[in-house]
Amino acid sequence: MTQDELKLAVAREAIKYVVEDAIVGVGTGSTANYFIDELAKMKSRIDGAVASSQASADRLPAIADGRDASHSGDDNAHHQIIPPFTDITWRVM
């Protein structure tokens, strides 16, 4: 496996531990980016996410707004964007 394939495998394994209706804390880095991409696939089943870095905070609103490749078509959801380190980065309302 390549490094990218390993990181994706780790992200997919980690996503199995995400509890529905939870607020998920997201780290930073290339593996976290894969995790965020996987999180996008289940965004309607979590309450929100909080970022540990500005880079992750910048990436999370894209999945909340449906600008990623795995957007599920939930165009009626409203999302609140809050800066990192303060509160929920985005939240499905």
N, C-alpha and C positions, 0 to 999 in steps of 0.2 A: 504494500500500500504506500501511496505517496503521503507526504506530510499533510496535504490538504484533505486527502481521504481519511486519514486518521483523525484529524480535527473534526471533520464532519461526523465521523462515527462517535466520537466523544460527545459532541453536541446532541446527537440523536439519542444517545444513552441517557444523558443528563435530563433531557426533556421528559423522560419517563417518570421523573421524580417531581415534576411540577404538579401541584395540587390545584384542582379546579377551583375557581372563585378566589384564588389567592392573589396577592400582590407579589410579584416575582422580582427579586434583586438580581441585577445583571452586571457582570464584571466587565472587563475591558480586554481588548486584544483580538487577535485573529480567530482564536477558538470561540471567544464570546460572540464574535460576529456571526459565526455559523449557528450558535445557539439562538441568537436574535432572529435569524432567518427561520429556524425551526419553530421558534415561539410565534412567529407570524402565522403559522399554519393553525395554531390553536388560540389565537388572540380573542376569539369570542367566548372562550371558556375560562379566561382569567379575568381578574378584576383590574389589573394594571401591572405596571413595571416601574422600577426605580433603577436608575443608572448609577454606577460607581465612578463614572468619568464623563467628561464632556463628549468624547468620541462616541460612547455608547448612547448618551442622551441625544446626540444628533441623529443616530441611526434609529432609535426607537420611534420617534414620531413618524418616520417614513412607513413603518409597518402599521402604526395606528391609523394613519390616513389612507392606507391601502395602496401605497405607491410601490409595493414590492411585487415580485413575480408570483408570490404565493397568496395574493389577495383573494379572500374568499367571496368577495362580492357583497359584503355587508356594508352597503353604502349609506344605510340609515343610521349607523352608529355615530355618535358625537364623541370626540376625544378631547380631553383636557391636557395641555402640555404645560408642565411645571419644570423649572430648572433643576438640574441634578443636585444632590446633597441636601435638598430641602424637603421634598415630599414626593408624591407619586409623579413619575415622569409623564406617563399618559394613563388615562383611565377611561374605560368604556362607560359611558353614562347612559 
